Amino acid sequence: MNNKKYYQALIFYTQVIEFDPQNAEYLFQKGKCLMHLKLFNEAIQFFDKSIKFELKNEEIHGFKGVCHYEIKEYKAAINEFNKAFKFKHLNKNFINLRIKSLCFRYKNGFLFLLMCVAIILISILLK
């Protein structure tokens, strides 16, 4: 989907949210549009609102984790990916970004070396 379509969808979800401001699915979809438009902080706000109104699934935490990753908030990204993994379905993209977040968070000294070893072991186990 190109940016023009995301802008159109963003306008649509903004309008329907005016009529139903507590609809968790609309809030979630608006957050996804904002994320694809690289408006990560705004997207996080809408993901939080959709959680507040009872939408709970691995996607919302995964996308929220992606947003935190993109703005280099690695600890928050890891936290969201961990929440996403509590659900049965595991998205491989979320797994990869969680691993990258861990690397960036612990990139100094011994902890970085330890994380690299852990990542290699996890990669072997996931195959």
A tleap script that builds the chain and sets N, CA, C and O, in Angstrom:
source leaprc.protein.ff14SB
mol = sequence {
  NMET ASN ASN LYS LYS TYR TYR GLN ALA LEU
  ILE PHE TYR THR GLN VAL ILE GLU PHE ASP
  PRO GLN ASN ALA GLU TYR LEU PHE GLN LYS
  GLY LYS CYS LEU MET HIE LEU LYS LEU PHE
  ASN GLU ALA ILE GLN PHE PHE ASP LYS SER
  ILE LYS PHE GLU LEU LYS ASN GLU GLU ILE
  HIE GLY PHE LYS GLY VAL CYS HIE TYR GLU
  ILE LYS GLU TYR LYS ALA ALA ILE ASN GLU
  PHE ASN LYS ALA PHE LYS PHE LYS HIE LEU
  ASN LYS ASN PHE ILE ASN LEU ARG ILE LYS
  SER LEU CYS PHE ARG TYR LYS ASN GLY PHE
  LEU PHE LEU LEU MET CYS VAL ALA ILE ILE
  LEU ILE SER ILE LEU LEU CLYS
}
set mol.1.N position { 0.849 -1.180 0.000 }
set mol.1.CA position { 0.000 0.000 0.000 }
set mol.1.C position { 0.894 1.242 0.000 }
set mol.1.O position { 1.853 1.328 0.767 }
set mol.2.N position { 0.572 2.188 -0.857 }
set mol.2.CA position { 1.406 3.387 -0.912 }
set mol.2.C position { 0.930 4.420 0.109 }
set mol.2.O position { -0.136 4.273 0.708 }
set mol.3.N position { 1.735 5.464 0.298 }
set mol.3.CA position { 1.419 6.474 1.312 }
set mol.3.C position { 0.075 7.149 1.071 }
set mol.3.O position { -0.630 7.478 2.025 }
set mol.4.N position { -0.289 7.358 -0.188 }
set mol.4.CA position { -1.566 8.008 -0.496 }
set mol.4.C position { -2.730 7.194 0.070 }
set mol.4.O position { -3.678 7.753 0.623 }
set mol.5.N position { -2.650 5.881 -0.071 }
set mol.5.CA position { -3.714 5.017 0.459 }
set mol.5.C position { -3.737 5.053 1.986 }
set mol.5.O position { -4.809 5.030 2.592 }
set mol.6.N position { -2.562 5.110 2.607 }
set mol.6.CA position { -2.525 5.207 4.071 }
set mol.6.C position { -3.112 6.535 4.539 }
set mol.6.O position { -3.818 6.576 5.547 }
set mol.7.N position { -2.832 7.618 3.822 }
set mol.7.CA position { -3.432 8.911 4.168 }
set mol.7.C position { -4.953 8.854 4.024 }
set mol.7.O position { -5.680 9.378 4.868 }
set mol.8.N position { -5.426 8.225 2.965 }
set mol.8.CA position { -6.878 8.098 2.776 }
set mol.8.C position { -7.501 7.264 3.899 }
set mol.8.O position { -8.553 7.611 4.435 }
set mol.9.N position { -6.839 6.172 4.240 }
set mol.9.CA position { -7.341 5.330 5.332 }
set mol.9.C position { -7.298 6.091 6.659 }
set mol.9.O position { -8.196 5.955 7.489 }
set mol.10.N position { -6.254 6.887 6.849 }
set mol.10.CA position { -6.137 7.686 8.066 }
set mol.10.C position { -7.297 8.673 8.187 }
set mol.10.O position { -7.859 8.847 9.268 }
set mol.11.N position { -7.645 9.307 7.094 }
set mol.11.CA position { -8.788 10.233 7.081 }
set mol.11.C position { -10.069 9.475 7.413 }
set mol.11.O position { -10.882 9.945 8.209 }
set mol.12.N position { -10.247 8.312 6.810 }
set mol.12.CA position { -11.442 7.498 7.064 }
set mol.12.C position { -11.541 7.137 8.542 }
set mol.12.O position { -12.585 7.345 9.160 }
set mol.13.N position { -10.459 6.596 9.118 }
set mol.13.CA position { -10.502 6.170 10.521 }
set mol.13.C position { -10.660 7.358 11.464 }
set mol.13.O position { -11.300 7.235 12.508 }
set mol.14.N position { -10.092 8.490 11.114 }
set mol.14.CA position { -10.281 9.698 11.928 }
set mol.14.C position { -11.757 10.071 11.961 }
set mol.14.O position { -12.286 10.436 13.011 }
set mol.15.N position { -12.416 9.981 10.823 }
set mol.15.CA position { -13.837 10.331 10.752 }
set mol.15.C position { -14.708 9.332 11.515 }
set mol.15.O position { -15.605 9.742 12.251 }
set mol.16.N position { -14.461 8.039 11.353 }
set mol.16.CA position { -15.314 7.063 12.043 }
set mol.16.C position { -15.068 7.068 13.544 }
set mol.16.O position { -15.968 6.748 14.320 }
set mol.17.N position { -13.866 7.426 13.957 }
set mol.17.CA position { -13.581 7.512 15.390 }
set mol.17.C position { -14.367 8.660 16.022 }
set mol.17.O position { -14.730 8.587 17.196 }
set mol.18.N position { -14.633 9.718 15.255 }
set mol.18.CA position { -15.458 10.809 15.771 }
set mol.18.C position { -16.848 10.306 16.161 }
set mol.18.O position { -17.437 10.787 17.129 }
set mol.19.N position { -17.368 9.343 15.411 }
set mol.19.CA position { -18.698 8.795 15.695 }
set mol.19.C position { -18.672 7.689 16.747 }
set mol.19.O position { -19.660 7.474 17.449 }
set mol.20.N position { -17.561 6.999 16.854 }
set mol.20.CA position { -17.440 5.886 17.799 }
set mol.20.C position { -16.047 5.907 18.424 }
set mol.20.O position { -15.205 5.079 18.075 }
set mol.21.N position { -15.789 6.844 19.348 }
set mol.21.CA position { -14.427 7.050 19.861 }
set mol.21.C position { -13.892 5.917 20.743 }
set mol.21.O position { -12.710 5.909 21.086 }
set mol.22.N position { -14.743 4.972 21.107 }
set mol.22.CA position { -14.275 3.867 21.948 }
set mol.22.C position { -14.192 2.551 21.182 }
set mol.22.O position { -14.059 1.488 21.787 }
set mol.23.N position { -14.267 2.617 19.871 }
set mol.23.CA position { -14.171 1.408 19.059 }
set mol.23.C position { -12.700 1.022 18.934 }
set mol.23.O position { -11.927 1.673 18.232 }
set mol.24.N position { -12.336 -0.045 19.627 }
set mol.24.CA position { -10.938 -0.453 19.701 }
set mol.24.C position { -10.361 -0.807 18.330 }
set mol.24.O position { -9.197 -0.517 18.053 }
set mol.25.N position { -11.161 -1.425 17.481 }
set mol.25.CA position { -10.664 -1.809 16.154 }
set mol.25.C position { -10.337 -0.580 15.310 }
set mol.25.O position { -9.316 -0.564 14.622 }
set mol.26.N position { -11.177 0.441 15.349 }
set mol.26.CA position { -10.908 1.681 14.603 }
set mol.26.C position { -9.632 2.347 15.112 }
set mol.26.O position { -8.816 2.826 14.325 }
set mol.27.N position { -9.467 2.373 16.433 }
set mol.27.CA position { -8.276 2.984 17.026 }
set mol.27.C position { -7.020 2.214 16.598 }
set mol.27.O position { -5.992 2.808 16.272 }
set mol.28.N position { -7.125 0.897 16.607 }
set mol.28.CA position { -6.005 0.056 16.188 }
set mol.28.C position { -5.648 0.294 14.724 }
set mol.28.O position { -4.472 0.425 14.384 }
set mol.29.N position { -6.651 0.350 13.865 }
set mol.29.CA position { -6.397 0.569 12.435 }
set mol.29.C position { -5.796 1.941 12.167 }
set mol.29.O position { -4.946 2.090 11.289 }
set mol.30.N position { -6.238 2.946 12.926 }
set mol.30.CA position { -5.646 4.280 12.770 }
set mol.30.C position { -4.177 4.247 13.205 }
set mol.30.O position { -3.319 4.866 12.575 }
set mol.31.N position { -3.905 3.523 14.281 }
set mol.31.CA position { -2.521 3.365 14.725 }
set mol.31.C position { -1.655 2.710 13.665 }
set mol.31.O position { -0.508 3.113 13.467 }
set mol.32.N position { -2.191 1.697 12.975 }
set mol.32.CA position { -1.438 1.039 11.911 }
set mol.32.C position { -1.160 2.004 10.759 }
set mol.32.O position { -0.063 2.007 10.200 }
set mol.33.N position { -2.151 2.820 10.407 }
set mol.33.CA position { -1.931 3.813 9.343 }
set mol.33.C position { -0.812 4.773 9.738 }
set mol.33.O position { 0.079 5.063 8.940 }
set mol.34.N position { -0.867 5.260 10.970 }
set mol.34.CA position { 0.152 6.191 11.453 }
set mol.34.C position { 1.536 5.533 11.447 }
set mol.34.O position { 2.529 6.171 11.098 }
set mol.35.N position { 1.595 4.264 11.833 }
set mol.35.CA position { 2.864 3.541 11.849 }
set mol.35.C position { 3.442 3.442 10.431 }
set mol.35.O position { 4.634 3.669 10.227 }
set mol.36.N position { 2.597 3.104 9.462 }
set mol.36.CA position { 3.075 2.978 8.081 }
set mol.36.C position { 3.490 4.332 7.497 }
set mol.36.O position { 4.284 4.396 6.559 }
set mol.37.N position { 2.947 5.401 8.057 }
set mol.37.CA position { 3.345 6.743 7.624 }
set mol.37.C position { 4.545 7.264 8.428 }
set mol.37.O position { 4.951 8.419 8.298 }
set mol.38.N position { 5.096 6.375 9.259 }
set mol.38.CA position { 6.275 6.665 10.078 }
set mol.38.C position { 6.018 7.728 11.150 }
set mol.38.O position { 6.933 8.450 11.547 }
set mol.39.N position { 4.786 7.818 11.608 }
set mol.39.CA position { 4.414 8.693 12.719 }
set mol.39.C position { 4.301 7.807 13.965 }
set mol.39.O position { 3.214 7.560 14.487 }
set mol.40.N position { 5.464 7.345 14.416 }
set mol.40.CA position { 5.516 6.282 15.409 }
set mol.40.C position { 4.970 6.678 16.779 }
set mol.40.O position { 4.251 5.896 17.399 }
set mol.41.N position { 5.295 7.866 17.258 }
set mol.41.CA position { 4.785 8.288 18.570 }
set mol.41.C position { 3.266 8.379 18.567 }
set mol.41.O position { 2.615 7.963 19.525 }
set mol.42.N position { 2.703 8.918 17.500 }
set mol.42.CA position { 1.243 9.027 17.396 }
set mol.42.C position { 0.616 7.638 17.302 }
set mol.42.O position { -0.438 7.389 17.888 }
set mol.43.N position { 1.257 6.743 16.571 }
set mol.43.CA position { 0.748 5.370 16.436 }
set mol.43.C position { 0.692 4.691 17.796 }
set mol.43.O position { -0.293 4.023 18.113 }
set mol.44.N position { 1.730 4.852 18.600 }
set mol.44.CA position { 1.761 4.249 19.940 }
set mol.44.C position { 0.569 4.728 20.757 }
set mol.44.O position { -0.041 3.938 21.478 }
set mol.45.N position { 0.230 6.003 20.655 }
set mol.45.CA position { -0.907 6.538 21.404 }
set mol.45.C position { -2.204 5.830 21.009 }
set mol.45.O position { -3.022 5.509 21.873 }
set mol.46.N position { -2.395 5.587 19.725 }
set mol.46.CA position { -3.621 4.920 19.284 }
set mol.46.C position { -3.613 3.433 19.624 }
set mol.46.O position { -4.666 2.860 19.905 }
set mol.47.N position { -2.450 2.806 19.602 }
set mol.47.CA position { -2.377 1.411 20.043 }
set mol.47.C position { -2.731 1.318 21.526 }
set mol.47.O position { -3.438 0.399 21.939 }
set mol.48.N position { -2.239 2.270 22.330 }
set mol.48.CA position { -2.575 2.292 23.757 }
set mol.48.C position { -4.080 2.468 23.973 }
set mol.48.O position { -4.670 1.818 24.835 }
set mol.49.N position { -4.685 3.342 23.190 }
set mol.49.CA position { -6.131 3.562 23.320 }
set mol.49.C position { -6.906 2.301 22.952 }
set mol.49.O position { -7.896 1.971 23.605 }
set mol.50.N position { -6.466 1.598 21.916 }
set mol.50.CA position { -7.194 0.387 21.519 }
set mol.50.C position { -7.073 -0.693 22.590 }
set mol.50.O position { -8.007 -1.468 22.798 }
set mol.51.N position { -5.936 -0.747 23.267 }
set mol.51.CA position { -5.777 -1.692 24.384 }
set mol.51.C position { -6.715 -1.288 25.526 }
set mol.51.O position { -7.346 -2.139 26.153 }
set mol.52.N position { -6.797 -0.004 25.782 }
set mol.52.CA position { -7.667 0.508 26.853 }
set mol.52.C position { -9.120 0.092 26.632 }
set mol.52.O position { -9.843 -0.191 27.587 }
set mol.53.N position { -9.543 0.056 25.372 }
set mol.53.CA position { -10.917 -0.311 25.062 }
set mol.53.C position { -11.043 -1.774 24.666 }
set mol.53.O position { -11.876 -2.138 23.835 }
set mol.54.N position { -10.212 -2.599 25.266 }
set mol.54.CA position { -10.376 -4.051 25.238 }
set mol.54.C position { -9.902 -4.781 23.990 }
set mol.54.O position { -10.236 -5.955 23.832 }
set mol.55.N position { -9.165 -4.175 23.121 }
set mol.55.CA position { -8.606 -4.946 22.006 }
set mol.55.C position { -7.248 -5.461 22.470 }
set mol.55.O position { -6.317 -4.685 22.687 }
set mol.56.N position { -7.149 -6.758 22.616 }
set mol.56.CA position { -5.899 -7.353 23.087 }
set mol.56.C position { -5.553 -8.526 22.169 }
set mol.56.O position { -6.265 -9.529 22.125 }
set mol.57.N position { -4.464 -8.381 21.452 }
set mol.57.CA position { -3.957 -9.472 20.626 }
set mol.57.C position { -2.472 -9.268 20.375 }
set mol.57.O position { -1.903 -8.231 20.718 }
set mol.58.N position { -1.855 -10.277 19.771 }
set mol.58.CA position { -0.405 -10.183 19.572 }
set mol.58.C position { -0.027 -9.091 18.582 }
set mol.58.O position { 1.051 -8.507 18.686 }
set mol.59.N position { -0.901 -8.812 17.626 }
set mol.59.CA position { -0.573 -7.796 16.621 }
set mol.59.C position { -0.402 -6.419 17.238 }
set mol.59.O position { 0.539 -5.697 16.910 }
set mol.60.N position { -1.301 -6.060 18.122 }
set mol.60.CA position { -1.241 -4.705 18.687 }
set mol.60.C position { 0.060 -4.507 19.453 }
set mol.60.O position { 0.703 -3.464 19.334 }
set mol.61.N position { 0.446 -5.508 20.238 }
set mol.61.CA position { 1.708 -5.386 20.986 }
set mol.61.C position { 2.901 -5.470 20.048 }
set mol.61.O position { 3.910 -4.797 20.257 }
set mol.62.N position { 2.785 -6.294 19.015 }
set mol.62.CA position { 3.873 -6.394 18.034 }
set mol.62.C position { 4.084 -5.095 17.285 }
set mol.62.O position { 5.217 -4.638 17.140 }
set mol.63.N position { 2.993 -4.488 16.801 }
set mol.63.CA position { 3.121 -3.217 16.081 }
set mol.63.C position { 3.603 -2.100 17.003 }
set mol.63.O position { 4.373 -1.230 16.597 }
set mol.64.N position { 3.141 -2.141 18.238 }
set mol.64.CA position { 3.615 -1.143 19.212 }
set mol.64.C position { 5.120 -1.343 19.449 }
set mol.64.O position { 5.869 -0.376 19.586 }
set mol.65.N position { 5.543 -2.594 19.494 }
set mol.65.CA position { 6.969 -2.890 19.624 }
set mol.65.C position { 7.766 -2.380 18.437 }
set mol.65.O position { 8.870 -1.860 18.602 }
set mol.66.N position { 7.210 -2.527 17.237 }
set mol.66.CA position { 7.875 -2.018 16.033 }
set mol.66.C position { 8.062 -0.507 16.139 }
set mol.66.O position { 9.130 0.016 15.820 }
set mol.67.N position { 7.023 0.189 16.586 }
set mol.67.CA position { 7.117 1.654 16.723 }
set mol.67.C position { 8.209 2.042 17.715 }
set mol.67.O position { 9.012 2.936 17.445 }
set mol.68.N position { 8.236 1.369 18.860 }
set mol.68.CA position { 9.280 1.667 19.845 }
set mol.68.C position { 10.666 1.366 19.272 }
set mol.68.O position { 11.615 2.113 19.508 }
set mol.69.N position { 10.777 0.284 18.529 }
set mol.69.CA position { 12.052 -0.064 17.897 }
set mol.69.C position { 12.497 1.042 16.943 }
set mol.69.O position { 13.659 1.448 16.957 }
set mol.70.N position { 11.583 1.522 16.124 }
set mol.70.CA position { 11.917 2.539 15.122 }
set mol.70.C position { 12.368 3.857 15.747 }
set mol.70.O position { 13.163 4.585 15.152 }
set mol.71.N position { 11.863 4.170 16.949 }
set mol.71.CA position { 12.295 5.414 17.608 }
set mol.71.C position { 13.387 5.143 18.654 }
set mol.71.O position { 13.669 5.968 19.523 }
set mol.72.N position { 13.993 3.939 18.529 }
set mol.72.CA position { 15.148 3.537 19.332 }
set mol.72.C position { 14.850 3.449 20.826 }
set mol.72.O position { 15.729 3.698 21.651 }
set mol.73.N position { 13.621 3.098 21.172 }
set mol.73.CA position { 13.241 2.827 22.559 }
set mol.73.C position { 13.250 1.304 22.732 }
set mol.73.O position { 12.202 0.660 22.772 }
set mol.74.N position { 14.456 0.752 22.834 }
set mol.74.CA position { 14.621 -0.694 22.755 }
set mol.74.C position { 14.042 -1.430 23.957 }
set mol.74.O position { 13.495 -2.522 23.800 }
set mol.75.N position { 14.149 -0.858 25.147 }
set mol.75.CA position { 13.591 -1.515 26.332 }
set mol.75.C position { 12.070 -1.633 26.193 }
set mol.75.O position { 11.500 -2.683 26.490 }
set mol.76.N position { 11.419 -0.568 25.747 }
set mol.76.CA position { 9.965 -0.602 25.538 }
set mol.76.C position { 9.603 -1.568 24.417 }
set mol.76.O position { 8.588 -2.259 24.500 }
set mol.77.N position { 10.421 -1.623 23.373 }
set mol.77.CA position { 10.174 -2.554 22.261 }
set mol.77.C position { 10.225 -3.994 22.756 }
set mol.77.O position { 9.353 -4.800 22.432 }
set mol.78.N position { 11.236 -4.310 23.532 }
set mol.78.CA position { 11.372 -5.666 24.075 }
set mol.78.C position { 10.156 -6.018 24.915 }
set mol.78.O position { 9.617 -7.120 24.806 }
set mol.79.N position { 9.725 -5.085 25.750 }
set mol.79.CA position { 8.556 -5.293 26.603 }
set mol.79.C position { 7.307 -5.614 25.771 }
set mol.79.O position { 6.556 -6.532 26.100 }
set mol.80.N position { 7.095 -4.862 24.706 }
set mol.80.CA position { 5.921 -5.098 23.855 }
set mol.80.C position { 6.026 -6.418 23.102 }
set mol.80.O position { 5.033 -7.135 22.979 }
set mol.81.N position { 7.215 -6.750 22.594 }
set mol.81.CA position { 7.376 -8.027 21.902 }
set mol.81.C position { 7.145 -9.195 22.867 }
set mol.81.O position { 6.565 -10.213 22.488 }
set mol.82.N position { 7.601 -9.040 24.116 }
set mol.82.CA position { 7.350 -10.084 25.110 }
set mol.82.C position { 5.849 -10.271 25.327 }
set mol.82.O position { 5.375 -11.400 25.453 }
set mol.83.N position { 5.106 -9.172 25.371 }
set mol.83.CA position { 3.648 -9.270 25.510 }
set mol.83.C position { 3.037 -9.965 24.297 }
set mol.83.O position { 2.117 -10.771 24.434 }
set mol.84.N position { 3.545 -9.653 23.127 }
set mol.84.CA position { 3.029 -10.276 21.896 }
set mol.84.C position { 3.261 -11.789 21.922 }
set mol.84.O position { 2.429 -12.551 21.428 }
set mol.85.N position { 4.372 -12.220 22.487 }
set mol.85.CA position { 4.708 -13.637 22.481 }
set mol.85.C position { 3.893 -14.451 23.475 }
set mol.85.O position { 3.970 -15.679 23.474 }
set mol.86.N position { 3.116 -13.789 24.321 }
set mol.86.CA position { 2.254 -14.518 25.254 }
set mol.86.C position { 1.064 -15.151 24.534 }
set mol.86.O position { 0.387 -16.020 25.084 }
set mol.87.N position { 0.817 -14.713 23.312 }
set mol.87.CA position { -0.260 -15.285 22.508 }
set mol.87.C position { 0.285 -16.500 21.764 }
set mol.87.O position { 1.498 -16.641 21.610 }
set mol.88.N position { -0.587 -17.358 21.311 }
set mol.88.CA position { -0.161 -18.612 20.669 }
set mol.88.C position { 0.574 -18.401 19.355 }
set mol.88.O position { 1.577 -19.065 19.096 }
set mol.89.N position { 0.092 -17.488 18.522 }
set mol.89.CA position { 0.690 -17.279 17.208 }
set mol.89.C position { 1.915 -16.372 17.335 }
set mol.89.O position { 1.817 -15.265 17.864 }
set mol.90.N position { 3.060 -16.837 16.854 }
set mol.90.CA position { 4.283 -16.037 16.918 }
set mol.90.C position { 4.630 -15.513 15.528 }
set mol.90.O position { 4.807 -16.294 14.593 }
set mol.91.N position { 4.723 -14.231 15.399 }
set mol.91.CA position { 5.067 -13.583 14.149 }
set mol.91.C position { 6.594 -13.511 14.050 }
set mol.91.O position { 7.240 -12.926 14.920 }
set mol.92.N position { 7.169 -14.092 13.013 }
set mol.92.CA position { 8.632 -14.126 12.873 }
set mol.92.C position { 9.243 -12.735 12.766 }
set mol.92.O position { 10.366 -12.521 13.223 }
set mol.93.N position { 8.521 -11.780 12.167 }
set mol.93.CA position { 9.038 -10.413 12.096 }
set mol.93.C position { 9.184 -9.815 13.489 }
set mol.93.O position { 10.163 -9.128 13.778 }
set mol.94.N position { 8.201 -10.081 14.354 }
set mol.94.CA position { 8.276 -9.581 15.722 }
set mol.94.C position { 9.441 -10.236 16.467 }
set mol.94.O position { 10.125 -9.581 17.253 }
set mol.95.N position { 9.665 -11.531 16.218 }
set mol.95.CA position { 10.784 -12.240 16.862 }
set mol.95.C position { 12.110 -11.607 16.443 }
set mol.95.O position { 12.973 -11.347 17.283 }
set mol.96.N position { 12.266 -11.362 15.154 }
set mol.96.CA position { 13.518 -10.779 14.657 }
set mol.96.C position { 13.758 -9.380 15.224 }
set mol.96.O position { 14.881 -9.047 15.603 }
set mol.97.N position { 12.706 -8.563 15.281 }
set mol.97.CA position { 12.885 -7.216 15.831 }
set mol.97.C position { 13.165 -7.255 17.330 }
set mol.97.O position { 13.911 -6.419 17.841 }
set mol.98.N position { 12.578 -8.212 18.035 }
set mol.98.CA position { 12.868 -8.347 19.464 }
set mol.98.C position { 14.347 -8.671 19.656 }
set mol.98.O position { 15.002 -8.103 20.529 }
set mol.99.N position { 14.870 -9.584 18.841 }
set mol.99.CA position { 16.289 -9.942 18.933 }
set mol.99.C position { 17.169 -8.733 18.634 }
set mol.99.O position { 18.149 -8.493 19.339 }
set mol.100.N position { 16.831 -7.972 17.600 }
set mol.100.CA position { 17.601 -6.764 17.280 }
set mol.100.C position { 17.522 -5.751 18.416 }
set mol.100.O position { 18.516 -5.101 18.741 }
set mol.101.N position { 16.336 -5.613 19.022 }
set mol.101.CA position { 16.178 -4.687 20.148 }
set mol.101.C position { 17.075 -5.094 21.302 }
set mol.101.O position { 17.709 -4.248 21.933 }
set mol.102.N position { 17.129 -6.388 21.577 }
set mol.102.CA position { 17.999 -6.877 22.644 }
set mol.102.C position { 19.455 -6.554 22.340 }
set mol.102.O position { 20.205 -6.157 23.231 }
set mol.103.N position { 19.855 -6.722 21.082 }
set mol.103.CA position { 21.241 -6.417 20.700 }
set mol.103.C position { 21.567 -4.949 20.922 }
set mol.103.O position { 22.615 -4.615 21.476 }
set mol.104.N position { 20.669 -4.074 20.490 }
set mol.104.CA position { 20.926 -2.638 20.660 }
set mol.104.C position { 20.918 -2.246 22.131 }
set mol.104.O position { 21.687 -1.383 22.555 }
set mol.105.N position { 20.057 -2.873 22.895 }
set mol.105.CA position { 19.968 -2.515 24.319 }
set mol.105.C position { 21.234 -2.929 25.065 }
set mol.105.O position { 21.710 -2.204 25.938 }
set mol.106.N position { 21.766 -4.074 24.725 }
set mol.106.CA position { 22.920 -4.610 25.454 }
set mol.106.C position { 24.171 -4.642 24.585 }
set mol.106.O position { 24.891 -5.641 24.573 }
set mol.107.N position { 24.432 -3.571 23.865 }
set mol.107.CA position { 25.541 -3.591 22.915 }
set mol.107.C position { 26.914 -3.339 23.542 }
set mol.107.O position { 27.904 -3.265 22.814 }
set mol.108.N position { 27.004 -3.207 24.844 }
set mol.108.CA position { 28.290 -2.933 25.487 }
set mol.108.C position { 28.829 -4.168 26.198 }
set mol.108.O position { 28.109 -4.824 26.951 }
set mol.109.N position { 30.081 -4.474 25.958 }
set mol.109.CA position { 30.844 -5.447 26.707 }
set mol.109.C position { 30.284 -6.847 26.800 }
set mol.109.O position { 29.784 -7.413 25.827 }
set mol.110.N position { 30.383 -7.387 27.999 }
set mol.110.CA position { 30.034 -8.769 28.269 }
set mol.110.C position { 28.576 -9.064 27.962 }
set mol.110.O position { 28.265 -10.124 27.418 }
set mol.111.N position { 27.673 -8.146 28.299 }
set mol.111.CA position { 26.250 -8.375 28.038 }
set mol.111.C position { 25.984 -8.541 26.551 }
set mol.111.O position { 25.151 -9.354 26.150 }
set mol.112.N position { 26.686 -7.777 25.741 }
set mol.112.CA position { 26.516 -7.911 24.293 }
set mol.112.C position { 26.965 -9.287 23.827 }
set mol.112.O position { 26.275 -9.935 23.040 }
set mol.113.N position { 28.105 -9.731 24.304 }
set mol.113.CA position { 28.610 -11.055 23.938 }
set mol.113.C position { 27.625 -12.134 24.381 }
set mol.113.O position { 27.334 -13.058 23.621 }
set mol.114.N position { 27.123 -12.024 25.579 }
set mol.114.CA position { 26.148 -12.970 26.098 }
set mol.114.C position { 24.879 -12.983 25.243 }
set mol.114.O position { 24.338 -14.051 24.954 }
set mol.115.N position { 24.408 -11.809 24.840 }
set mol.115.CA position { 23.213 -11.715 24.007 }
set mol.115.C position { 23.455 -12.342 22.635 }
set mol.115.O position { 22.564 -12.994 22.089 }
set mol.116.N position { 24.643 -12.153 22.075 }
set mol.116.CA position { 24.956 -12.759 20.772 }
set mol.116.C position { 24.883 -14.277 20.857 }
set mol.116.O position { 24.332 -14.926 19.969 }
set mol.117.N position { 25.432 -14.836 21.911 }
set mol.117.CA position { 25.382 -16.286 22.101 }
set mol.117.C position { 23.927 -16.736 22.241 }
set mol.117.O position { 23.525 -17.739 21.650 }
set mol.118.N position { 23.143 -15.998 23.020 }
set mol.118.CA position { 21.726 -16.333 23.204 }
set mol.118.C position { 20.971 -16.264 21.882 }
set mol.118.O position { 20.136 -17.124 21.600 }
set mol.119.N position { 21.250 -15.269 21.086 }
set mol.119.CA position { 20.578 -15.107 19.785 }
set mol.119.C position { 20.910 -16.268 18.859 }
set mol.119.O position { 20.036 -16.772 18.154 }
set mol.120.N position { 22.150 -16.687 18.858 }
set mol.120.CA position { 22.540 -17.821 18.022 }
set mol.120.C position { 21.793 -19.077 18.467 }
set mol.120.O position { 21.292 -19.838 17.639 }
set mol.121.N position { 21.722 -19.286 19.774 }
set mol.121.CA position { 21.007 -20.457 20.286 }
set mol.121.C position { 19.518 -20.403 19.950 }
set mol.121.O position { 18.933 -21.416 19.568 }
set mol.122.N position { 18.911 -19.245 20.088 }
set mol.122.CA position { 17.490 -19.087 19.771 }
set mol.122.C position { 17.266 -19.327 18.287 }
set mol.122.O position { 16.304 -19.993 17.905 }
set mol.123.N position { 18.135 -18.796 17.455 }
set mol.123.CA position { 18.001 -19.009 16.002 }
set mol.123.C position { 18.060 -20.483 15.646 }
set mol.123.O position { 17.307 -20.955 14.794 }
set mol.124.N position { 18.954 -21.206 16.298 }
set mol.124.CA position { 19.072 -22.646 16.040 }
set mol.124.C position { 17.791 -23.365 16.472 }
set mol.124.O position { 17.290 -24.238 15.764 }
set mol.125.N position { 17.270 -22.987 17.637 }
set mol.125.CA position { 16.062 -23.637 18.156 }
set mol.125.C position { 14.822 -23.329 17.323 }
set mol.125.O position { 13.924 -24.165 17.229 }
set mol.126.N position { 14.758 -22.139 16.716 }
set mol.126.CA position { 13.592 -21.754 15.926 }
set mol.126.C position { 13.545 -22.430 14.553 }
set mol.126.O position { 12.489 -22.483 13.924 }
set mol.127.N position { 14.668 -22.935 14.098 }
set mol.127.CA position { 14.708 -23.562 12.758 }
set mol.127.C position { 14.169 -24.945 12.782 }
set mol.127.O position { 14.129 -25.610 11.747 }
savepdb mol mol.pdb
quit
